[in-house]
Amino acid sequence: MATPNDPSSQSNYPVSKVTHCDFDLTVDFEKKSVGGTAVLTATVGPDAAADTLVLDTRDLVIESCSVDGVEAAFELQSDPHPVMGTALTITLPGSRAPGSTFSVAVAYRTTPESSGLQWLRPEQTAGGKHPYLFSQFQAIHARSFFPCQDAPAAKMTYKARVTAPAPLVALMSAVPGESPESLPVADGMRTFTFEQKVPIPPYLLALAVGNLEARDIGPRSRVWSEPETVAAGEYEFAETEEFLQAAENVAGPYVWGRYDLLLLPPSFPYGGMENPCLTFVTPTLLAGDRSQAHVVAHEIAHSWSGNLVTNETWESFWLNEGFTVFIERKIMHAMYGKAVFDFSAIGGLMELKETVDRLGADHPHTALTPVLEGGVDPDDVFSKVPYEKGFAFLVYLEHVSSGRADADADAANGHPAFGEFLRAHFENNKFGCVTAAGFRASYEAAFPDAAKKVDWETWLHKPGMPPVDVGAYYDDALARASADLAKKWHLCDVLGMGAQDRPEGASASDLEGFTAAQIDHFLLSLLEYRGGSHPLSLPVIRALEELYSLSNSKNSEIACKWLQLRLGAGDTEAFEPTAKALAAAGRMKFLRPLYRSLRRSGKDGEAFALKTFEETRAMYHPIAEKMVAADLGV
């Protein structure tokens, strides 16, 4: 059955479906361009003949097109769409019958404006000697790398030849061919080969080129990075194979062969990106104590949700991220126990509440299934909602399927029948896509009595917090100590006047025995109490620093939340450390709240935020630069 067109794509998918692409590309650092040919294999849909193939592009130079080896006429949209880019229409010589297959070769090159690529100068890298290139195509940036049907449902396999300057190494979201050391050098260049046999949506295609070396961290995994940081990555991500095995127990066999990690330079805009066979991760995870390794568990979980089984459009992003958070926390439960699952779920629910409070409970972007019709950019909609509201929905569905009373809920251990349902979900839909309606039908078939109790309309389409308090399903034993400590600090200064700068009996020993996650939760709880219009007073901020030395933390999550609290209190001495943090890493999870906190901290703070952004924006990935600019109103 034909799939409805994606509201974020101008392609004519599924009239014709691209099923495979062969790339032959050359990387030119001087021109900041990747160019060559993409040969697309497409099949006409079953419902009607086709006389054109329409592809998504943005900021590409199209040099020529041919169909089945014969030069073909093509036309670029005369009035590019501000979000979706420039449609490329290729005329097929002769009408193509339903079910027929044809090949389209496009000679093209990217431009420096291509939003999915970031080109780094040598001084922006750890080594300081070689340039670096990396991609980031989620959600709709693959069209800035090659002409494609840039929709999650348009899954394809690919092969690639990538020629890059020696001694740099090219990597892609695929299984590599020969090792870099064995490749010949000709005219200062080496050609790398890759093959991805599992169909993937275009946004999961990925490319990185840099001075890279690898360390094995498991029987099917290695970490790649610049030589200066590869040892830190080897240590931080040593649990990868354990995560993989735990994920297989939850979701089924791992089908991708390799699971490698690429530790990127600081400007990478996300914590991680689940590119198949090669997860991209940020150096902000390098805390030295593996306290943020859960991000790797999250990206591993994407090997099933998102990658193997994909949301049909970006309006159903929760079918990707909500499932991924669910598997991630099941992995953490398997490895570290129920208390860690519940602790993480409580923190996630708090972050969801912060998002809903900031956007507004009636804001349409707080609905689990937002509407993207009319050219809405998915990047403008994404937040904690698809992650944490999606996770909460799955926790609720599992609980309802168990038949337990609410008082007996146990989200961490779940229900065996729901676990079997989850594995069947991935097995039955592998290599394909799912919709909310399709998932609902599967749940109703598996749990007909439970399904009648679910308010599907409210969960899927109404804005705001979940209609059910799933927080009652979690044991707060691990969170209680950090939450109670935060409450004491909140109550000692409830008026924000600073008459009392610390709770009675507060001492440096308060945090003894706390994990990094508990310290992070302590600060998150303080932000929940005092992160809005009623901040802590400066004397309290100074007492917190005096006792706990929070500014010394190497954990990026802790550092970000502590700076937010300081800025909220009007601590102008936090301006420079904030600017340093904003210049050190381009991860949006930290950039956006810190810039917003600066902007809210008075006229001086707003001016400082604008000044800092102008000084640092060139180091940010184009996606991050765009989102911060919107936050600052520039």
Long-range contacts (C-beta under 8 A, 24 or more apart in sequence): 2-45, 2-46, 2-47, 3-153, 3-312, 3-433, 4-313, 6-151, 6-152, 6-153, 6-154, 6-312, 6-313, 6-314, 7-313, 7-314, 7-315, 7-372, 7-373, 7-374, 7-375, 7-376, 8-83, 8-84, 8-139, 8-140, 8-150, 8-151, 8-313, 8-314, 8-372, 8-376, 8-377, 8-378, 9-56, 9-84, 9-140, 9-149, 9-150, 9-151, 9-154, 10-54, 10-56, 10-77, 10-81, 10-84, 10-85, 10-87, 11-54, 11-55, 11-56, 11-87, 11-148, 11-149, 11-150, 11-151, 11-154, 12-50, 12-52, 12-53, 12-54, 13-149, 13-151, 13-153, 13-154, 14-45, 14-153, 14-154, 15-44, 15-45, 15-48, 15-50, 16-42, 16-43, 16-44, 16-45, 16-50, 16-53, 16-96, 17-42, 17-43, 17-45, 17-149, 17-154, 18-42, 18-55, 18-148, 18-149, 18-154, 18-156, 19-43, 19-156, 19-157, 19-199, 20-156, 20-157, 20-158, 20-159, 21-146, 21-148, 21-156, 21-157, 21-158, 21-159, 22-158, 22-159, 22-160, 23-146, 23-158, 23-159, 23-160, 23-161, 23-162, 24-160, 24-161, 25-160, 25-161, 25-162, 25-163, 26-162, 26-163, 26-164, 26-189, 27-133, 27-162, 27-163, 27-164, 27-165, 27-170, 27-209, 29-119, 29-131, 29-133, 29-165, 31-112, 32-111, 32-112, 32-117, 32-119, 33-109, 33-110, 33-111, 33-112, 34-109, 34-110, 34-117, 34-133, 34-145, 34-207, 35-108, 35-109, 35-110, 36-107, 36-108, 36-109, 37-105, 37-106, 37-107, 37-108, 38-105, 38-106, 38-108, 38-146, 38-147, 38-148, 39-103, 39-104, 39-105, 39-106, 40-103, 40-104, 40-105, 40-106, 40-147, 40-148, 41-101, 41-102, 41-103, 42-101, 42-102, 42-103, 42-104, 43-99, 43-100, 43-101, 44-96, 44-97, 44-98, 44-99, 44-100, 44-101, 44-102, 45-98, 46-98, 46-99, 47-98, 48-98, 49-95, 49-96, 49-97, 49-98, 50-92, 50-95, 50-96, 51-91, 51-92, 51-94, 51-95, 51-96, 52-89, 52-90, 52-91, 52-92, 53-89, 53-90, 53-92, 53-104, 54-87, 54-88, 54-89, 54-90, 55-87, 55-88, 55-90, 55-106, 55-143, 55-147, 55-148, 55-149, 56-84, 56-85, 56-87, 56-88, 56-140, 56-142, 56-143, 56-147, 56-148, 56-149, 56-150, 57-85, 57-86, 57-87, 57-88, 57-143, 57-144, 57-147, 58-84, 58-85, 58-86, 58-114, 58-115, 58-141, 58-143, 58-144, 59-85, 59-110, 59-111, 59-113, 59-114, 59-115, 59-144, 60-86, 60-108, 60-109, 60-110, 60-111, 60-114, 60-143, 60-144, 60-146, 60-147, 61-108, 61-109, 61-110, 61-111, 62-88, 62-106, 62-107, 62-108, 62-147, 63-107, 63-108, 63-109, 64-106, 64-107, 65-90, 65-104, 65-105, 65-106, 65-107, 66-104, 66-105, 67-91, 67-92, 67-93, 67-102, 67-103, 67-104, 68-93, 68-102, 68-103, 69-103, 69-105, 72-104, 81-375, 82-375, 83-140, 83-375, 83-376, 83-377, 84-140, 84-143, 84-375, 85-143, 85-144, 88-147, 106-146, 106-147, 108-146, 108-147, 110-144, 110-145, 114-144, 114-145, 115-141, 115-144, 115-622, 115-623, 115-626, 116-141, 116-142, 116-143, 116-144, 116-145, 116-622, 117-144, 117-145, 118-267, 118-621, 118-622, 120-210, 120-265, 120-267, 124-265, 124-267, 124-619, 125-210, 125-211, 125-226, 125-265, 126-225, 126-226, 126-228, 126-229, 126-265, 127-211, 127-226, 127-227, 127-228, 129-211, 130-167, 130-168, 130-210, 130-211, 131-168, 131-210, 132-208, 132-209, 132-210, 132-211, 132-265, 133-207, 133-208, 133-209, 133-210, 134-206, 134-207, 134-208, 134-209, 134-210, 134-262, 134-264, 134-265, 134-268, 134-280, 135-205, 135-206, 135-207, 135-208, 136-206, 136-268, 136-269, 136-270, 136-273, 136-280, 136-621, 136-623, 137-202, 137-203, 137-204, 137-205, 137-206, 138-203, 138-204, 138-273, 139-203, 139-314, 139-378, 139-379, 139-382, 140-203, 140-314, 140-377, 140-378, 140-379, 141-203, 141-623, 142-202, 142-203, 142-205, 143-202, 145-205, 145-207, 146-202, 146-205, 148-202, 149-202, 150-202, 150-203, 151-201, 151-202, 151-313, 152-201, 152-203, 152-310, 152-311, 152-312, 152-313, 152-314, 152-433, 153-201, 153-310, 153-312, 153-313, 153-433, 154-201, 154-202, 155-199, 155-200, 155-201, 155-310, 155-431, 155-432, 155-433, 156-199, 156-200, 156-202, 157-196, 157-197, 157-198, 157-199, 157-200, 158-194, 158-195, 158-196, 158-200, 158-205, 159-193, 159-194, 159-195, 159-196, 160-193, 160-194, 160-195, 161-191, 161-192, 161-193, 162-191, 162-192, 162-193, 162-194, 162-207, 162-209, 163-189, 163-190, 163-191, 163-192, 164-189, 164-190, 164-192, 164-209, 165-189, 165-190, 166-190, 167-211, 168-209, 168-210, 168-211, 168-212, 169-209, 169-210, 169-211, 169-212, 169-213, 169-224, 170-207, 170-208, 170-209, 171-207, 171-208, 171-209, 171-212, 171-224, 171-260, 171-262, 171-278, 172-196, 172-205, 172-206, 172-207, 172-208, 172-278, 173-200, 173-204, 173-205, 173-206, 173-275, 173-276, 173-277, 173-278, 174-276, 174-277, 174-278, 175-257, 175-258, 175-277, 196-276, 196-277, 198-255, 198-256, 198-276, 198-308, 198-431, 199-431, 200-276, 200-307, 201-310, 204-274, 204-275, 204-276, 204-307, 205-275, 206-273, 206-275, 206-278, 206-280, 208-262, 208-264, 208-278, 208-280, 210-265, 212-262, 214-260, 217-241, 217-261, 218-244, 218-259, 220-244, 220-257, 220-258, 220-259, 221-258, 221-259, 221-260, 221-261, 222-260, 222-261, 223-260, 223-261, 223-262, 223-263, 224-260, 224-261, 224-262, 224-263, 224-278, 225-262, 225-263, 225-264, 226-263, 226-265, 229-263, 229-283, 229-286, 230-263, 232-263, 232-286, 232-288, 233-261, 233-263, 233-281, 233-286, 235-288, 235-290, 236-285, 236-286, 236-287, 236-288, 236-290, 236-292, 236-293, 237-261, 237-281, 237-293, 237-296, 238-290, 239-290, 239-293, 239-296, 239-335, 240-296, 240-300, 242-335, 243-293, 243-296, 243-297, 243-300, 243-331, 243-335, 244-300, 246-297, 246-330, 246-331, 246-334, 246-335, 247-297, 247-300, 247-301, 247-303, 247-304, 247-327, 247-331, 249-334, 250-327, 250-330, 250-331, 250-334, 250-419, 250-422, 250-423, 251-301, 251-303, 251-304, 251-305, 251-327, 251-422, 251-423, 251-426, 252-304, 252-423, 252-426, 252-427, 254-303, 255-303, 255-308, 255-430, 256-303, 256-307, 259-300, 259-303, 261-296, 266-584, 266-585, 266-586, 266-587, 266-619, 267-585, 267-586, 267-619, 267-620, 267-621, 267-624, 268-586, 268-587, 268-621, 269-586, 269-587, 269-588, 269-591, 269-620, 269-621, 269-623, 269-624, 270-587, 270-588, 270-589, 271-295, 271-298, 271-587, 271-589, 272-296, 272-298, 272-299, 273-299, 274-299, 274-302, 274-303, 274-306, 274-307, 274-324, 276-303, 276-307, 282-585, 282-587, 283-585, 284-556, 284-585, 284-587, 284-590, 285-556, 287-516, 287-554, 287-555, 287-556, 288-554, 289-516, 289-555, 291-515, 291-516, 291-517, 291-555, 292-516, 292-555, 292-556, 292-557, 294-328, 294-332, 294-344, 297-328, 297-331, 297-332, 298-324, 298-325, 298-328, 300-328, 300-331, 301-325, 301-326, 301-327, 301-328, 301-331, 304-426, 305-426, 308-426, 308-430, 308-431, 309-425, 309-426, 309-429, 309-430, 309-432, 309-433, 309-434, 310-432, 310-433, 310-434, 311-433, 311-434, 311-435, 312-433, 312-434, 312-435, 313-372, 314-372, 314-378, 314-381, 315-369, 315-370, 315-371, 315-372, 316-369, 316-434, 316-435, 316-436, 317-378, 317-382, 317-386, 318-368, 318-369, 318-385, 318-386, 318-387, 318-389, 318-390, 318-393, 319-390, 319-434, 319-435, 319-436, 319-439, 320-386, 321-386, 321-387, 321-390, 322-368, 322-386, 322-387, 322-388, 322-389, 322-390, 322-391, 322-393, 322-394, 323-390, 323-394, 324-387, 325-387, 325-388, 325-390, 325-391, 326-390, 326-391, 326-394, 326-395, 326-422, 329-391, 329-412, 330-414, 333-412, 333-413, 338-410, 338-412, 338-413, 338-475, 339-475, 339-477, 339-478, 340-478, 341-411, 341-412, 342-411, 342-412, 342-474, 342-475, 342-476, 342-477, 342-478, 342-479, 343-478, 343-479, 343-517, 343-518, 343-521, 344-517, 345-391, 345-395, 345-411, 345-470, 345-474, 346-471, 346-474, 346-476, 346-479, 346-521, 347-479, 347-517, 347-520, 347-521, 347-524, 348-384, 348-387, 348-388, 348-391, 349-388, 349-392, 349-470, 349-471, 349-474, 350-524, 350-525, 350-528, 351-384, 351-388, 351-524, 352-384, 352-385, 352-387, 352-388, 352-389, 352-392, 352-465, 353-465, 353-528, 354-384, 354-527, 354-528, 354-531, 355-383, 355-384, 355-385, 355-388, 356-385, 356-464, 356-465, 357-532, 359-383, 361-463, 361-464, 361-465, 362-463, 362-464, 363-463, 364-463, 365-463, 366-463, 366-464, 366-465, 367-460, 367-461, 367-462, 367-463, 368-393, 368-459, 368-460, 368-461, 369-436, 369-460, 369-461, 379-623, 379-626, 379-627, 380-627, 380-630, 389-465, 389-466, 392-466, 392-468, 392-470, 393-459, 393-466, 395-470, 395-473, 396-454, 396-459, 396-466, 396-468, 396-470, 397-443, 397-447, 397-450, 397-454, 399-470, 399-473, 400-447, 400-450, 400-453, 400-454, 401-446, 401-447, 401-450, 403-450, 406-472, 406-473, 409-472, 409-473, 410-473, 411-470, 411-473, 411-474, 412-474, 412-475, 417-446, 417-447, 418-447, 421-446, 421-447, 436-460, 478-518, 479-518, 479-521, 481-514, 481-518, 482-514, 482-518, 482-519, 482-521, 482-522, 482-525, 483-521, 483-522, 483-525, 485-510, 485-522, 486-522, 486-523, 486-525, 486-526, 486-528, 486-529, 487-525, 487-529, 489-526, 489-536, 489-540, 489-544, 490-526, 490-529, 490-530, 490-536, 492-540, 493-536, 493-537, 493-539, 493-540, 496-530, 496-534, 496-535, 496-536, 496-537, 497-537, 498-537, 498-538, 498-539, 498-540, 501-537, 501-539, 501-540, 501-542, 501-543, 502-540, 502-543, 502-544, 502-547, 506-543, 506-547, 507-547, 508-547, 508-548, 510-547, 510-548, 511-548, 516-553, 516-555, 516-557, 516-558, 519-550, 519-553, 519-555, 519-558, 520-555, 520-557, 520-558, 520-561, 523-550, 523-558, 523-561, 523-562, 523-565, 524-561, 526-561, 526-565, 527-561, 527-564, 527-565, 530-565, 530-568, 531-564, 531-565, 531-568, 535-565, 535-568, 535-569, 535-570, 536-565, 536-568, 536-569, 537-569, 538-569, 538-570, 538-571, 540-569, 541-565, 541-566, 541-569, 541-571, 551-577, 556-585, 556-587, 556-590, 560-589, 560-590, 560-593, 560-594, 563-594, 563-597, 564-593, 564-594, 564-597, 567-594, 567-597, 567-598, 567-600, 567-601, 567-605, 568-597, 568-600, 568-601, 570-601, 570-602, 572-604, 572-605, 575-604, 575-605, 575-608, 578-612, 579-608, 579-612, 579-615, 579-616, 582-612, 582-613, 582-616, 583-612, 583-615, 583-616, 583-619, 586-619, 586-620, 586-621, 586-624, 587-624, 588-623, 588-624, 588-627, 588-628, 591-620, 591-624, 591-627, 591-628, 592-627, 592-628, 592-631, 595-628, 595-631, 595-632, 596-631, 599-631, 599-632, 610-634
